[in-house]
């Protein structure tokens, strides 16, 4: 069965530009032009992925994102002309899995879609990335066959990044999920753990292969997929 994508955008030009390419890739497409109808179609269709604009009639995209997150973990990619750091971080903090600033290349959009849908498939228990192996069931991390000793916090942060691999996770999201919501403003904790993780798992910590910093936004785990 083909995967279903719900496009939520009040700009008919954008919808017309991306829909043929998505259909050509085999995706079934549904379209909503405002926030309220988006939520109705989401509940009825249960899509595999949502492409979501932010500024729309009736309901802002952030509110749509929050409402979807209350129901399901369906991947959401925000597509918006709003490219300021604050807009991107707000969207990611409110449940978006990825963010593309308009105008964007269709090839990049398709690559982002493939990445988030790949993450949404049945969870792998053993993830291998070049010389790094992460066994999420046994909570074991190895590099070149040697077990790496991680503290519980280091493993928890790594697991959070791996769970959202190829997407961006903000420092605030990591703090909320690992330390708890009462530590939301303590994002410096994350920098220290990321630094220690890179020393332990990266072949060259000064040029990270796995834990990538997305400037002014957050971190991304690169599994080479």
C-alpha positions in Angstrom: 0.0 0.0 0.0 1.4 3.4 -1.0 2.2 5.8 1.8 -0.1 8.8 2.3 1.1 12.4 2.6 -1.2 15.2 3.8 -0.1 18.6 2.4 -1.3 21.5 4.5 -0.7 24.8 2.8 -2.9 27.7 1.7 -0.6 28.6 -1.2 -2.0 26.9 -4.3 1.3 27.6 -6.1 3.3 25.5 -3.6 0.7 22.7 -3.7 0.7 22.6 -7.5 4.5 22.6 -7.6 5.2 19.7 -5.2 2.1 17.4 -5.7 3.1 16.0 -9.2 6.6 15.1 -8.0 5.2 13.4 -4.9 2.7 11.4 -6.9 5.4 10.4 -9.3 7.3 8.9 -6.4 4.3 6.7 -5.6 2.8 8.7 -2.7 -0.9 9.1 -2.2 -1.6 12.8 -1.7 -4.3 14.6 0.3 -4.5 18.4 0.5 -5.9 20.8 3.1 -5.7 24.6 2.7 -6.3 25.6 6.3 -5.7 24.4 9.8 -9.2 23.2 10.7 -9.7 21.1 7.6 -6.2 19.8 8.0 -7.1 18.3 11.4 -10.3 16.8 10.0 -8.5 15.2 7.1 -5.8 14.0 9.4 -8.3 12.2 11.7 -10.1 10.7 8.7 -7.1 9.6 6.6 -4.4 8.9 9.2 -1.6 9.9 6.8 2.0 8.5 7.1 3.5 12.0 6.9 2.3 15.7 7.1 3.8 18.6 5.2 2.7 21.6 7.2 2.8 25.3 6.5 2.8 27.7 9.5 0.8 30.8 8.5 -2.7 29.7 7.4 -6.3 30.7 7.8 -8.4 29.5 10.8 -5.6 27.8 12.8 -1.8 28.5 12.9 0.5 25.7 11.9 2.0 25.4 15.4 -1.4 24.8 16.8 -2.0 22.1 14.1 1.3 20.5 15.0 0.4 20.5 18.7 -3.0 18.9 18.1 -1.6 16.2 15.8 1.0 15.4 18.5 -1.7 14.9 21.1 -3.1 12.2 18.9 -0.2 10.5 17.1 3.5 10.4 16.4 3.0 10.9 12.7 6.1 12.6 11.1 5.6 16.3 10.4 7.8 18.4 8.1 7.2 22.1 8.3 7.5 24.0 5.0 7.5 27.7 5.6 8.8 31.0 4.3 9.6 31.8 8.0 13.3 31.1 8.2 14.3 32.8 11.5 16.0 30.7 14.1 13.1 31.4 16.6 10.5 30.1 14.1 12.5 26.9 13.4 13.1 26.2 17.1 9.5 26.8 18.0 8.3 24.4 15.4 10.7 21.7 16.5 9.9 22.2 20.1 6.2 21.8 19.4 6.5 18.5 17.6 7.8 19.0 14.1 10.4 16.4 13.0 12.0 18.6 10.3 11.8 22.1 8.9 12.3 23.3 5.3 12.4 27.0 4.4 10.7 28.1 1.2 11.8 28.2 -1.5 13.4 24.8 -1.4 14.6 22.3 -4.0 12.2 19.4 -4.8 15.1 17.0 -4.5 15.8 18.1 -0.9 12.1 17.9 0.0 11.9 14.3 -1.4 15.1 13.4 0.5 13.7 14.8 3.8 10.5 12.8 3.3 12.4 9.6 2.7 14.4 10.2 5.8 11.5 10.8 8.2 9.5 7.9 6.7 12.5 5.6 7.0 12.7 6.5 10.7 9.0 5.8 11.1 9.3 2.1 10.0 9.5 -0.7 12.5 12.1 0.2 15.1 15.5 -1.3 14.7 17.0 -2.9 17.8 20.6 -2.9 16.3 21.7 0.2 14.4 25.0 0.1 12.6 26.6 3.3 11.3 30.0 2.6 9.7 32.2 1.4 12.7 29.6 2.3 15.3 27.0 -0.2 16.5 24.1 0.7 18.9 22.0 -2.1 20.4 19.0 -0.3 21.8 17.5 -3.5 23.4 20.7 -4.3 25.4 21.7 -0.6 25.7 25.2 -1.4 24.4 27.3 0.9 22.2 30.4 -0.5 20.4 32.9 1.0 18.1 35.1 -1.3 16.0 33.9 -4.2 18.1 34.9 -2.6 21.4 32.2 -1.7 24.0 32.1 2.0 24.9 31.3 2.8 28.5 28.6 5.4 28.6 27.0 6.9 31.7 23.2 6.6 31.9 22.8 10.2 31.0 25.2 9.9 28.0 23.3 6.9 26.8 19.9 8.6 27.2 21.0 11.6 25.2 22.5 9.3 22.5 19.3 7.3 22.4 17.2 10.4 22.0 19.3 11.5 19.0 19.2 8.0 17.5 15.4 7.8 17.9 15.1 10.9 15.7 18.0 10.2 13.4 18.3 12.3 10.3 16.0 14.9 11.9 17.0 17.8 14.2 16.5 17.7 17.9 16.7 20.9 19.9 18.7 21.2 23.1 15.4 22.0 24.9 13.8 18.8 23.6 16.7 16.8 24.8 16.6 18.4 28.3 12.8 17.8 28.6 13.0 14.2 27.6 16.2 13.2 29.5 16.3 15.4 32.6 12.6 16.4 32.8 10.5 19.5 32.1 11.7 21.3 35.3 15.2 21.6 33.7 14.0 23.2 30.4 16.2 26.3 30.8 19.3 24.2 31.6 20.4 23.6 28.0 24.1 23.9 28.9 23.7 20.4 30.3 23.3 19.1 26.8 26.5 20.8 25.4 28.6 19.1 28.1 27.1 15.6 27.4 27.4 16.1 23.6 31.1 17.0 24.0 31.7 13.9 26.1 29.8 11.6 23.7 31.9 12.9 20.8 35.1 12.1 22.6 33.8 8.5 23.2 32.1 7.6 19.9 33.6 9.8 17.2 36.7 8.8 15.3 37.7 12.5 15.3 35.7 14.5 17.9 36.8 17.8 16.3 35.1 16.7 13.0 32.0 14.8 14.1 30.7 12.1 11.8 27.7 11.0 13.9 26.6 13.8 16.2 26.1 16.8 13.9 25.5 20.3 15.2 22.8 22.3 13.3 23.8 25.9 14.1 21.3 27.8 16.2 18.8 24.9 16.1 20.1 21.7 17.7 21.7 18.4 16.9 21.2 15.6 14.4 22.4 12.0 14.5 23.8 11.0 11.1 23.5 7.3 10.5 24.7 7.5 6.9 21.4 6.4 5.6 
